[in-house]
Amino acid sequence: MSGSGGISRLEKWRITRYFLVWQLRQAEQQVRTLEAQEEQQRRRSRRARAEQLWKIEPQRSGSVTLLHRGGCGRFDNAGALIDREAALATLREPDVEPCPVCAPETGLTVQ
């Protein structure tokens, strides 16, 4: 400590270090918040894209082939998304039915 009643250089550096640690924590929290927001935006974008497309659930024994909206959670295979024209052609097939949950045909009738 200095003899004039002020704080010592060591104390000043401790205060500086404390402030910088606090500032780093604030920055890390902000980065985590922004990363989470970006991930949510990516998920929303993927979901919006999937809603513009369709997917086909292959026929299983005792069932028919189903056509789903791209975002339908009943059949979760987003790797095989098809466009509107392919979905229309698929729905015309005799052994294909629209999903009763997501009703993909409504997205095909409106252009």
N, C-alpha and C positions, 0 to 999 in steps of 0.2 A: 504494500500500500504506500502511496506517496505521503509525505509528511505534511502536505498542505491541506489535508482533509478531503481530497478528491479520490477517485477510484484509481487503482493501479492499472498499469498496462495489461497485466495478466487478467484482471477482472474485465477490462474492456474487451479483450479477446474472448473470454468466456461468454460474455454477453453476445458478441458477434457470432460466435459458434452456435449458441443457443438459437439466435434468430435465423441463422442459415439452415440449421436442422429443421426448424419449424417451417421455413420457406420451402425446403425440399419436400417435406411431408405434404404441404399444400399442393405443390406441383405434381407429386405422385398421385394424389387423390384426384386432381383435375384430369390427369392423363387417363386414369382408370375410368373416370366418368365419361370422358370423350370416347374412349375405346368401346365402352358399352353402348353408347349412343350410335356409333358407327356400325357395330355389329347388329343392333336392332334395325338400322336402316338397310343393311345388306339383306337381312331376313325379310323385311317388308318388300324390298325390290324383287327378291326371288319369288316371294309369294305372289306379288302382282304379276310377274312374268308368267308364273304357272297358271294363274287364273285366265290368262289369255290363250292357254293351250289346253290340250286334252291328253288323256292316257288310256291305255287299253289294259284291262285285267284279263289275262288269258283264261280260257275255259278250264275248269277243273272237273273232275269226275262228278257227275250229278248236278252240274251248274252250267250256266251259259257264260259266254264272254260278255264282259261288261265294259261300257265306255264311261269314263269318269271325267269330270273337270280336272284340270291340272293340279288344283289345290285340294282336291278331295282327300280327306284323311282315311277314308274307308279302305283304299288301296294305296299304299305308300311306296310307289316306285317312280320317283321323279326322273329317273334316268331315261325313260322312254316317252318323252313328251312329243305329241304330234300337233300339226297345225290344223286350222279349220277345215281345209279341203280334205285332208286325210281323215279327220273325224267324221265329216259328212259321209264320205265313202264307206267308212267302217260301219256307221250306223245303218247304212242301207243293206248291209249283209244280213242274211236271214238268221244267223245264229248269234247275233250281237244285240244286246239290249242296253238301254241307258241305265245308269246307276239310279236306284230309287232315292238315294240320299241327296246327291248333288245335282241331279236332273240336268245332265250336260246338254240335252237337246235344246233347252231354253237359250243357251249361249250360241247355239248354232242357227236358230231361226232368226235372231236379230242380227242385222248386218250393219 
